Amino acid sequence: MEQIIVIRGHGSISVLGHDATSISESYQSGRTHFQLVDDTPVAALQYQAAALIEQIFQEHNYRGLDRCVIMAIYAARQAVKNAGWELERNVVINIGSSRGATGLSEHYFNQFKNTGRVSPSTSPVTTLGNVSSWVGQDLNSRGARISHSVTCSTGLQAIANGFAWLKSGMADKFLAGASEAPLTPFTIAQMKALGIYSDDSCSPYPCRPLNISKKNTFVLGEGAAVFALERISHQQLLSDTSNPVIIESVGFGFEQISSKTGISTQGNGFKSAIQDALEHSRDNSAPDMIILHAPGTVAGDFAELNAIKSLFSTSQIPVLCSGKWMTGHTLGASGCLTLEYAIWILK
């Protein structure tokens, strides 16, 4: 029997908003909400979203957790609610992060540097496993809990993992996503050291992917997005009145290069991933749109563009876009926020 993987519900929190209404309004208005931290543009949570995160910090014993964990908890709660899974307990959870608990890591390192001592909680609250583990605790889930880091691909790797687990029958319900809270002095300094950070602090559009001036306009952002994935039969799909989003296929692509960023001028890794996804899709028609990763860096943006040009003739290139002009680059969470963007476009 044919098995189909669907997105039953999703939730997110970012500079765009914290629920369907606020996120929809952000996309429809086209207004950006970048803030300045020491004259550096960042895409931080707006007031109402930040207040919701603060509320979770006050719950139970969550005060000692990192911001990325709290945002993951918020997004997961939304995904579960929207999926109608509040009473489900056997849910596998895979939520990753590129930087993990970088806020607490920096805090405890400074504490150690100044005093030579650290809190006993330092190790347990800064391990990467915190993200999925605490989401599972919060949801009272009995399923497996997985955390991982694959830099900017982290969120989409979680989606791919969920797809594979569900297809194999190892799970019936799977929460997949990523969370990132990288707006810390050390992380921002790392991005600036690469020479890619935007210097357009006075512009409402400091991040401009694929800009014609070929200027680096990378801006760091924070956020989390989580998706409730489920395996259903074709017959169940036909009788499903909720019209869930179907995940047709997942594509992977890799290339061996010497660049520390893992990007070649030709974008061969991107090309292989697109080809793999198209070849495994049941729908043979060309895509109407491609939402690029495109973080606003010259090398990264044009590597993707070159990959697409090598796959489609000039007259057949799909519509291209990127959402980072609004969200900034949320590192590991960026792929999941892009997937959510795609869902909004389809709606």
C-alpha positions as a Markdown table, in Angstrom:
| # | Residue | x | y | z |
|---|---|---|---|---|
| 1 | Met | 0.0 | 0.0 | 0.0 |
| 2 | Glu | 1.3 | 3.4 | -1.0 |
| 3 | Gln | 2.4 | 5.5 | 2.0 |
| 4 | Ile | 2.3 | 9.3 | 1.9 |
| 5 | Ile | 4.1 | 11.7 | 4.2 |
| 6 | Val | 2.1 | 14.8 | 5.1 |
| 7 | Ile | 2.6 | 17.9 | 7.2 |
| 8 | Arg | -0.2 | 17.7 | 9.7 |
| 9 | Gly | 0.6 | 21.0 | 11.5 |
| 10 | His | 3.5 | 23.4 | 12.1 |
| 11 | Gly | 4.5 | 26.1 | 14.4 |
| 12 | Ser | 7.2 | 28.8 | 14.5 |
| 13 | Ile | 8.5 | 31.9 | 16.2 |
| 14 | Ser | 10.8 | 34.4 | 14.6 |
| 15 | Val | 11.0 | 38.1 | 13.7 |
| 16 | Leu | 8.0 | 37.4 | 11.5 |
| 17 | Gly | 5.8 | 36.6 | 14.4 |
| 18 | His | 4.5 | 33.9 | 16.7 |
| 19 | Asp | 1.3 | 32.6 | 15.2 |
| 20 | Ala | -0.5 | 32.3 | 11.9 |
| 21 | Thr | -2.0 | 35.8 | 12.1 |
| 22 | Ser | 1.2 | 37.7 | 12.9 |
| 23 | Ile | 3.3 | 35.7 | 10.4 |
| 24 | Ser | 0.7 | 36.1 | 7.6 |
| 25 | Glu | 0.6 | 39.9 | 8.3 |
| 26 | Ser | 4.4 | 40.1 | 8.1 |
| 27 | Tyr | 4.5 | 38.4 | 4.8 |
| 28 | Gln | 1.6 | 40.4 | 3.3 |
| 29 | Ser | 2.9 | 43.7 | 4.5 |
| 30 | Gly | 6.4 | 43.3 | 3.3 |
| 31 | Arg | 7.7 | 45.4 | 6.2 |
| 32 | Thr | 11.0 | 44.4 | 7.8 |
| 33 | His | 11.6 | 44.5 | 11.6 |
| 34 | Phe | 15.4 | 44.5 | 11.9 |
| 35 | Gln | 16.9 | 45.9 | 15.1 |
| 36 | Leu | 20.3 | 47.3 | 15.8 |
| 37 | Val | 22.7 | 45.9 | 18.4 |
| 38 | Asp | 25.7 | 48.1 | 18.7 |
| 39 | Asp | 25.0 | 49.4 | 15.2 |
| 40 | Thr | 24.8 | 45.9 | 13.9 |
| 41 | Pro | 21.5 | 44.8 | 12.2 |
| 42 | Val | 19.9 | 41.6 | 13.6 |
| 43 | Ala | 16.5 | 39.9 | 13.1 |
| 44 | Ala | 15.5 | 39.5 | 16.7 |
| 45 | Leu | 12.0 | 38.5 | 18.0 |
| 46 | Gln | 9.6 | 41.4 | 18.2 |
| 47 | Tyr | 8.1 | 42.5 | 21.6 |
| 48 | Gln | 5.1 | 40.2 | 21.7 |
| 49 | Ala | 7.0 | 37.1 | 20.6 |
| 50 | Ala | 9.8 | 37.8 | 23.0 |
| 51 | Ala | 7.2 | 38.2 | 25.8 |
| 52 | Leu | 5.8 | 34.7 | 25.0 |
| 53 | Ile | 9.3 | 33.2 | 25.3 |
| 54 | Glu | 9.8 | 35.0 | 28.6 |
| 55 | Gln | 6.5 | 33.4 | 29.9 |
| 56 | Ile | 7.9 | 29.9 | 29.1 |
| 57 | Phe | 11.1 | 30.8 | 30.9 |
| 58 | Gln | 9.0 | 31.4 | 34.0 |
| 59 | Glu | 7.4 | 27.9 | 33.9 |
| 60 | His | 8.4 | 25.0 | 36.0 |
| 61 | Asn | 12.3 | 24.8 | 36.0 |
| 62 | Tyr | 12.8 | 26.2 | 32.6 |
| 63 | Arg | 14.6 | 29.3 | 33.8 |
| 64 | Gly | 18.0 | 27.6 | 33.6 |
| 65 | Leu | 17.6 | 26.6 | 29.9 |
| 66 | Asp | 19.0 | 28.3 | 26.9 |
| 67 | Arg | 16.9 | 30.5 | 24.7 |
| 68 | Cys | 17.1 | 28.1 | 21.7 |
| 69 | Val | 15.5 | 25.4 | 23.8 |
| 70 | Ile | 12.7 | 27.6 | 24.9 |
| 71 | Met | 12.0 | 28.7 | 21.3 |
| 72 | Ala | 11.9 | 25.1 | 20.3 |
| 73 | Ile | 9.4 | 24.3 | 23.1 |
| 74 | Tyr | 7.2 | 27.2 | 21.9 |
| 75 | Ala | 7.3 | 26.1 | 18.2 |
| 76 | Ala | 6.7 | 22.4 | 19.1 |
| 77 | Arg | 3.7 | 23.3 | 21.2 |
| 78 | Gln | 2.2 | 25.2 | 18.3 |
| 79 | Ala | 2.9 | 22.3 | 15.8 |
| 80 | Val | 1.3 | 19.8 | 18.2 |
| 81 | Lys | -1.7 | 22.0 | 18.7 |
| 82 | Asn | -2.2 | 22.6 | 15.0 |
| 83 | Ala | -1.8 | 18.9 | 14.3 |
| 84 | Gly | -4.4 | 17.9 | 16.9 |
| 85 | Trp | -1.8 | 15.8 | 18.7 |
| 86 | Glu | -2.3 | 17.0 | 22.2 |
| 87 | Leu | -3.1 | 13.5 | 23.5 |
| 88 | Glu | -0.4 | 11.7 | 21.4 |
| 89 | Arg | 2.5 | 10.3 | 23.4 |
| 90 | Asn | 4.3 | 8.1 | 21.0 |
| 91 | Val | 5.8 | 10.9 | 18.9 |
| 92 | Val | 9.5 | 10.8 | 17.7 |
| 93 | Ile | 11.1 | 14.2 | 18.1 |
| 94 | Asn | 14.1 | 15.5 | 16.1 |
| 95 | Ile | 14.9 | 19.1 | 16.6 |
| 96 | Gly | 18.4 | 20.3 | 15.8 |
| 97 | Ser | 20.5 | 23.5 | 16.1 |
| 98 | Ser | 23.6 | 24.7 | 14.4 |
| 99 | Arg | 25.0 | 26.6 | 17.5 |
| 100 | Gly | 22.9 | 25.1 | 20.2 |
| 101 | Ala | 23.0 | 26.7 | 23.6 |
| 102 | Thr | 25.5 | 29.4 | 22.6 |
| 103 | Gly | 24.0 | 32.0 | 24.9 |
| 104 | Leu | 24.6 | 29.9 | 28.0 |
| 105 | Ser | 27.9 | 28.6 | 26.7 |
| 106 | Glu | 29.2 | 32.1 | 26.4 |
| 107 | His | 27.7 | 33.1 | 29.8 |
| 108 | Tyr | 29.4 | 30.1 | 31.6 |
| 109 | Phe | 32.7 | 30.6 | 29.8 |
| 110 | Asn | 32.8 | 34.2 | 30.9 |
| 111 | Gln | 32.0 | 33.0 | 34.5 |
| 112 | Phe | 34.8 | 30.6 | 34.3 |
| 113 | Lys | 37.2 | 33.2 | 32.9 |
| 114 | Asn | 36.4 | 35.6 | 35.7 |
| 115 | Thr | 36.2 | 33.3 | 38.7 |
| 116 | Gly | 37.8 | 30.0 | 37.7 |
| 117 | Arg | 34.6 | 28.2 | 38.6 |
| 118 | Val | 31.3 | 27.3 | 36.9 |
| 119 | Ser | 27.8 | 26.3 | 38.0 |
| 120 | Pro | 27.1 | 22.5 | 38.3 |
| 121 | Ser | 24.4 | 23.0 | 35.7 |
| 122 | Thr | 26.8 | 24.1 | 33.0 |
| 123 | Ser | 27.4 | 20.8 | 31.3 |
| 124 | Pro | 23.8 | 19.5 | 31.3 |
| 125 | Val | 22.3 | 22.7 | 30.0 |
| 126 | Thr | 24.8 | 23.3 | 27.2 |
| 127 | Thr | 24.8 | 19.9 | 25.5 |
| 128 | Leu | 23.1 | 19.7 | 22.1 |
| 129 | Gly | 20.7 | 17.0 | 23.3 |
| 130 | Asn | 18.9 | 19.6 | 25.4 |
| 131 | Val | 16.8 | 20.8 | 22.5 |
| 132 | Ser | 14.8 | 17.6 | 21.6 |
| 133 | Ser | 15.0 | 16.2 | 25.2 |
| 134 | Trp | 13.3 | 19.2 | 26.8 |
| 135 | Val | 10.7 | 19.4 | 24.0 |
| 136 | Gly | 9.9 | 15.8 | 24.7 |
| 137 | Gln | 9.7 | 16.5 | 28.5 |
| 138 | Asp | 7.4 | 19.5 | 27.8 |
| 139 | Leu | 5.1 | 17.4 | 25.6 |
| 140 | Asn | 5.3 | 14.3 | 27.8 |
| 141 | Ser | 6.3 | 12.3 | 24.8 |
| 142 | Arg | 7.5 | 8.7 | 25.1 |
| 143 | Gly | 9.1 | 8.6 | 21.6 |
| 144 | Ala | 12.7 | 8.7 | 20.6 |
| 145 | Arg | 14.4 | 12.1 | 20.9 |
| 146 | Ile | 17.1 | 13.2 | 18.5 |
| 147 | Ser | 19.3 | 16.3 | 18.3 |
| 148 | His | 21.8 | 17.1 | 15.6 |
| 149 | Ser | 23.8 | 19.9 | 14.0 |
| 150 | Val | 24.5 | 20.1 | 10.2 |
| 151 | Thr | 25.1 | 23.9 | 10.1 |
| 152 | Cys | 22.6 | 25.6 | 7.9 |
| 153 | Ser | 21.1 | 22.3 | 6.7 |
| 154 | Thr | 20.1 | 21.3 | 10.2 |
| 155 | Gly | 16.4 | 21.9 | 10.0 |
| 156 | Leu | 16.0 | 20.3 | 6.6 |
| 157 | Gln | 18.0 | 17.3 | 7.8 |
| 158 | Ala | 15.4 | 16.9 | 10.6 |
| 159 | Ile | 12.7 | 16.9 | 7.9 |
| 160 | Ala | 14.6 | 14.3 | 5.9 |
| 161 | Asn | 15.1 | 12.2 | 9.0 |
| 162 | Gly | 11.4 | 12.3 | 9.7 |
| 163 | Phe | 10.6 | 11.4 | 6.1 |
| 164 | Ala | 12.9 | 8.3 | 6.4 |
| 165 | Trp | 11.6 | 7.2 | 9.8 |
| 166 | Leu | 8.0 | 7.4 | 8.7 |
| 167 | Lys | 8.6 | 5.7 | 5.3 |
| 168 | Ser | 10.5 | 2.9 | 7.0 |
| 169 | Gly | 7.7 | 2.3 | 9.5 |
| 170 | Met | 9.9 | 3.1 | 12.5 |
| 171 | Ala | 7.5 | 5.9 | 13.5 |
| 172 | Asp | 3.9 | 6.9 | 12.8 |
| 173 | Lys | 4.2 | 10.5 | 14.0 |
| 174 | Phe | 7.3 | 12.7 | 13.9 |
| 175 | Leu | 8.1 | 16.2 | 15.1 |
| 176 | Ala | 10.9 | 17.7 | 13.0 |
| 177 | Gly | 12.5 | 21.1 | 13.1 |
| 178 | Ala | 15.3 | 23.3 | 14.4 |
| 179 | Ser | 15.9 | 26.2 | 16.7 |
| 180 | Glu | 18.5 | 28.9 | 16.8 |
| 181 | Ala | 19.3 | 31.7 | 19.2 |
| 182 | Pro | 22.6 | 33.0 | 17.9 |
| 183 | Leu | 22.3 | 36.8 | 18.6 |
| 184 | Thr | 25.2 | 36.8 | 21.0 |
| 185 | Pro | 28.4 | 38.9 | 20.9 |
| 186 | Phe | 30.6 | 35.9 | 20.1 |
| 187 | Thr | 28.5 | 34.5 | 17.3 |
| 188 | Ile | 28.0 | 37.9 | 15.7 |
| 189 | Ala | 31.7 | 38.5 | 15.9 |
| 190 | Gln | 32.3 | 35.2 | 14.1 |
| 191 | Met | 30.0 | 36.2 | 11.3 |
| 192 | Lys | 31.7 | 39.6 | 11.0 |
| 193 | Ala | 35.2 | 37.9 | 10.9 |
| 194 | Leu | 34.1 | 36.1 | 7.8 |
| 195 | Gly | 33.6 | 39.5 | 6.1 |
| 196 | Ile | 30.1 | 38.7 | 5.0 |
| 197 | Tyr | 28.0 | 40.8 | 7.5 |
| 198 | Ser | 25.9 | 43.6 | 6.2 |
| 199 | Asp | 27.1 | 47.2 | 6.9 |
| 200 | Asp | 23.8 | 48.7 | 5.8 |
| 201 | Ser | 22.7 | 49.5 | 9.4 |
| 202 | Cys | 20.5 | 52.4 | 8.4 |
| 203 | Ser | 18.6 | 50.6 | 5.7 |
| 204 | Pro | 15.2 | 48.9 | 6.3 |
| 205 | Tyr | 16.5 | 46.1 | 4.0 |
| 206 | Pro | 20.0 | 45.3 | 5.3 |
| 207 | Cys | 19.8 | 41.7 | 4.0 |
| 208 | Arg | 19.4 | 41.6 | 0.3 |
| 209 | Pro | 19.9 | 38.1 | -1.2 |
| 210 | Leu | 21.0 | 38.1 | -4.9 |
| 211 | Asn | 21.4 | 41.9 | -4.9 |
| 212 | Ile | 22.6 | 43.2 | -8.3 |
| 213 | Ser | 25.5 | 45.1 | -6.7 |
| 214 | Lys | 27.0 | 41.7 | -5.7 |
| 215 | Lys | 27.6 | 42.9 | -2.1 |
| 216 | Asn | 27.7 | 40.8 | 1.0 |
| 217 | Thr | 24.6 | 41.6 | 3.0 |
| 218 | Phe | 24.4 | 38.8 | 5.6 |
| 219 | Val | 22.3 | 39.5 | 8.7 |
| 220 | Leu | 21.9 | 37.1 | 11.6 |
| 221 | Gly | 18.5 | 36.2 | 12.9 |
| 222 | Glu | 16.9 | 34.0 | 15.6 |
| 223 | Gly | 13.9 | 31.7 | 15.4 |
| 224 | Ala | 12.5 | 28.2 | 15.5 |
| 225 | Ala | 10.2 | 26.1 | 13.4 |
| 226 | Val | 8.7 | 22.7 | 14.0 |
| 227 | Phe | 6.6 | 20.4 | 11.7 |
| 228 | Ala | 4.3 | 17.6 | 12.7 |
| 229 | Leu | 4.9 | 14.8 | 10.1 |
| 230 | Glu | 2.6 | 11.8 | 9.7 |
| 231 | Arg | 2.4 | 8.7 | 7.5 |
| 232 | Ile | -1.0 | 8.1 | 5.9 |
| 233 | Ser | -2.3 | 5.8 | 3.1 |
| 234 | His | -3.5 | 7.1 | -0.3 |
| 235 | Gln | -7.1 | 6.2 | 0.7 |
| 236 | Gln | -6.8 | 8.2 | 3.9 |
| 237 | Leu | -5.5 | 11.1 | 1.9 |
| 238 | Leu | -8.5 | 11.0 | -0.5 |
| 239 | Ser | -10.9 | 11.2 | 2.5 |
| 240 | Asp | -8.9 | 13.8 | 4.4 |
| 241 | Thr | -10.8 | 17.1 | 4.4 |
| 242 | Ser | -8.0 | 19.1 | 6.0 |
| 243 | Asn | -5.9 | 19.1 | 2.7 |
| 244 | Pro | -2.5 | 18.5 | 4.4 |
| 245 | Val | 0.7 | 19.5 | 2.6 |
| 246 | Ile | 2.3 | 16.4 | 1.1 |
| 247 | Ile | 6.1 | 16.0 | 1.2 |
| 248 | Glu | 6.7 | 14.5 | -2.3 |
| 249 | Ser | 10.4 | 13.8 | -1.9 |
| 250 | Val | 13.7 | 14.7 | -0.2 |
| 251 | Gly | 16.9 | 15.4 | -2.0 |
| 252 | Phe | 20.5 | 15.2 | -0.9 |
| 253 | Gly | 23.7 | 16.6 | -2.5 |
| 254 | Phe | 27.3 | 16.7 | -1.5 |
| 255 | Glu | 30.6 | 17.6 | -3.1 |
| 256 | Gln | 34.3 | 17.4 | -2.1 |
| 257 | Ile | 35.9 | 20.8 | -2.0 |
| 258 | Ser | 38.5 | 22.6 | 0.0 |
| 259 | Ser | 36.4 | 25.6 | 1.0 |
| 260 | Lys | 35.7 | 25.9 | 4.7 |
| 261 | Thr | 32.2 | 27.0 | 3.9 |
| 262 | Gly | 31.5 | 23.9 | 1.8 |
| 263 | Ile | 30.5 | 26.0 | -1.2 |
| 264 | Ser | 31.9 | 25.8 | -4.8 |
| 265 | Thr | 31.4 | 28.4 | -7.5 |
| 266 | Gln | 29.4 | 25.9 | -9.5 |
| 267 | Gly | 27.1 | 25.0 | -6.6 |
| 268 | Asn | 27.5 | 21.3 | -7.4 |
| 269 | Gly | 26.1 | 20.2 | -4.0 |
| 270 | Phe | 23.0 | 22.3 | -4.6 |
| 271 | Lys | 22.6 | 20.9 | -8.1 |
| 272 | Ser | 22.8 | 17.3 | -6.9 |
| 273 | Ala | 20.3 | 17.9 | -4.1 |
| 274 | Ile | 17.8 | 19.5 | -6.6 |
| 275 | Gln | 18.3 | 16.6 | -9.0 |
| 276 | Asp | 17.8 | 14.0 | -6.3 |
| 277 | Ala | 14.6 | 15.6 | -5.1 |
| 278 | Leu | 13.1 | 15.9 | -8.6 |
| 279 | Glu | 14.0 | 12.4 | -9.5 |
| 280 | His | 12.3 | 10.9 | -6.5 |
| 281 | Ser | 9.1 | 13.0 | -6.8 |
| 282 | Arg | 5.9 | 11.4 | -8.1 |
| 283 | Asp | 5.2 | 14.6 | -10.0 |
| 284 | Asn | 7.3 | 14.9 | -13.1 |
| 285 | Ser | 6.2 | 18.5 | -13.9 |
| 286 | Ala | 8.8 | 21.3 | -13.4 |
| 287 | Pro | 8.6 | 23.3 | -10.2 |
| 288 | Asp | 6.8 | 26.7 | -10.3 |
| 289 | Met | 9.1 | 28.2 | -7.8 |
| 290 | Ile | 12.3 | 27.6 | -6.0 |
| 291 | Ile | 12.9 | 29.2 | -2.6 |
| 292 | Leu | 16.6 | 29.6 | -2.3 |
| 293 | His | 18.8 | 29.3 | 0.8 |
| 294 | Ala | 20.4 | 32.6 | -0.4 |
| 295 | Pro | 21.7 | 34.2 | 2.9 |
| 296 | Gly | 22.9 | 37.4 | 1.2 |
| 297 | Thr | 26.5 | 36.4 | 0.6 |
| 298 | Val | 27.9 | 36.8 | -2.8 |
| 299 | Ala | 29.6 | 33.3 | -2.9 |
| 300 | Gly | 26.6 | 31.4 | -1.5 |
| 301 | Asp | 23.9 | 33.2 | -3.4 |
| 302 | Phe | 25.5 | 32.9 | -6.8 |
| 303 | Ala | 26.6 | 29.3 | -6.2 |
| 304 | Glu | 22.9 | 28.4 | -5.9 |
| 305 | Leu | 22.0 | 30.5 | -8.9 |
| 306 | Asn | 24.7 | 28.8 | -11.0 |
| 307 | Ala | 23.4 | 25.4 | -9.9 |
| 308 | Ile | 19.9 | 26.3 | -11.0 |
| 309 | Lys | 21.1 | 27.7 | -14.4 |
| 310 | Ser | 22.8 | 24.4 | -15.0 |
| 311 | Leu | 19.6 | 22.4 | -14.5 |
| 312 | Phe | 17.1 | 24.6 | -16.3 |
| 313 | Ser | 17.2 | 26.4 | -19.6 |
| 314 | Thr | 17.1 | 30.2 | -19.4 |
| 315 | Ser | 13.4 | 30.2 | -20.6 |
| 316 | Gln | 12.4 | 27.5 | -18.1 |
| 317 | Ile | 14.0 | 28.8 | -14.9 |
| 318 | Pro | 11.3 | 28.8 | -12.2 |
| 319 | Val | 10.4 | 31.8 | -10.1 |
| 320 | Leu | 13.2 | 32.4 | -7.6 |
| 321 | Cys | 13.0 | 34.0 | -4.2 |
| 322 | Ser | 14.4 | 34.0 | -0.7 |
| 323 | Gly | 12.8 | 34.9 | 2.6 |
| 324 | Lys | 16.0 | 36.1 | 4.3 |
| 325 | Trp | 15.4 | 39.7 | 3.4 |
| 326 | Met | 12.8 | 39.5 | 6.1 |
| 327 | Thr | 14.1 | 36.9 | 8.6 |
| 328 | Gly | 17.9 | 37.3 | 8.3 |
| 329 | His | 19.9 | 34.0 | 8.4 |
| 330 | Thr | 18.7 | 31.9 | 11.3 |
| 331 | Leu | 21.4 | 29.3 | 10.7 |
| 332 | Gly | 20.1 | 25.8 | 11.5 |
| 333 | Ala | 16.5 | 27.0 | 11.7 |
| 334 | Ser | 16.6 | 28.7 | 8.3 |
| 335 | Gly | 15.6 | 25.7 | 6.2 |
| 336 | Cys | 12.5 | 25.1 | 8.3 |
| 337 | Leu | 11.5 | 28.7 | 8.2 |
| 338 | Thr | 11.9 | 28.5 | 4.4 |
| 339 | Leu | 9.7 | 25.4 | 4.4 |
| 340 | Glu | 7.1 | 27.3 | 6.3 |
| 341 | Tyr | 7.4 | 30.2 | 3.8 |
| 342 | Ala | 6.7 | 27.6 | 1.0 |
| 343 | Ile | 3.5 | 26.5 | 2.8 |
| 344 | Trp | 2.3 | 30.1 | 3.1 |
| 345 | Ile | 2.9 | 30.6 | -0.6 |
| 346 | Leu | 0.9 | 27.4 | -1.4 |
| 347 | Lys | -1.9 | 28.6 | 0.8 |
